[in-house]
Amino acid sequence: MRVLHNVSFIALLASGCSDPTDGSFSGQELYPGNPSGARWYSSEQVASGSQIFETNCSECHGANAEGMYANWKQKLPDGSFPPPPLDGSAHAWHHPRSVLLEVIENGGLALGGKMPAFRAVLNGEEKLAAIAYFQNFWDDETYSQWEVMGGTR
């Protein structure tokens, strides 16, 4: 995946996404790993997201969402972009939750990557749990910036 520069594309992706506030998480819960404030996800979501991420995402994004490629911004020989880290060290925090869900749902082909679509593999709660898991690695500053940029949209 690459950083999206086209605002209208982001708006298009966000508009087609289902509402993540449909009861699949309980709102602003204090997560024990984040003593300075609340995050949108619960510790239970992080725990279930750990298994979901391990099964479906870690092969490409690393066990701790740290990524597998040092130069994730450079195209591979086949012209695609490698999977980026999701641990807060790359660009995932620039995207609201609605876009993260859209990429999980439809894959990364539209963004220049090879990530498969998970629409038929993961349900809505599982997708949110996977996001909770990798956001768990984000430090408070990164998470706060994500929120300021409209992250929970």
Residue, then its C-alpha position, 0 to 999 in steps of 0.5 A: m500500500r502507499v500513502l493516498h494522495n487523492v482526497s477524493f479517493i479517500a472520501l470514496l473509500a470512506s463513504g462506502c464503508s459500513d459503520p464501525t459503531d454498530g455495536s461491535f465495540s463498546g466505545q471509549e474504553l480505557y485500555p490497560g496498555n494505554p494508561s494516559g487515556a481512552r482508546w476506541y477498543s477494548s482489551e478483549q478486542v486486542a486479545s481476539g485481534s492477536q489471534i486474528f492478526e496472527t492467522n491472517c496478517s502476520e505473514c505479510h505485516g509481521a507478528n507484531a505489525e512491525g512489517m517485513y520490509a525495511n524499504w516498504k515505500q519502494k516498489l518491488p520488482d513486480g511493480s507492487f508496493p510491499p506490505p507496510p508496518l502497521d505498528g505506527s511506524a509507517h502510514a497506517w495512522h494517517h488513515p481513519r478507521s473507515v479507510l483501514l476497514e475498507v482496505i481490509e474488506n477490499g484488499g490493497l490492489a487499488l493502492g498498488g499492493k497485493m493484499p487480498a480482500f478479506r470480505a469473505v474471510l473476516n466478519g466486521e468484529e474480526k476486522l475491528a479486532a485486527i485493527a485494535y491489535f495493531q493499534n495497540f502497538w501505537d504509542d500515545e502520541t501516534y494514537s492522539q495524532w490519529e484521533v486529531m486527524g479524524g481517526t475514529r470516523 
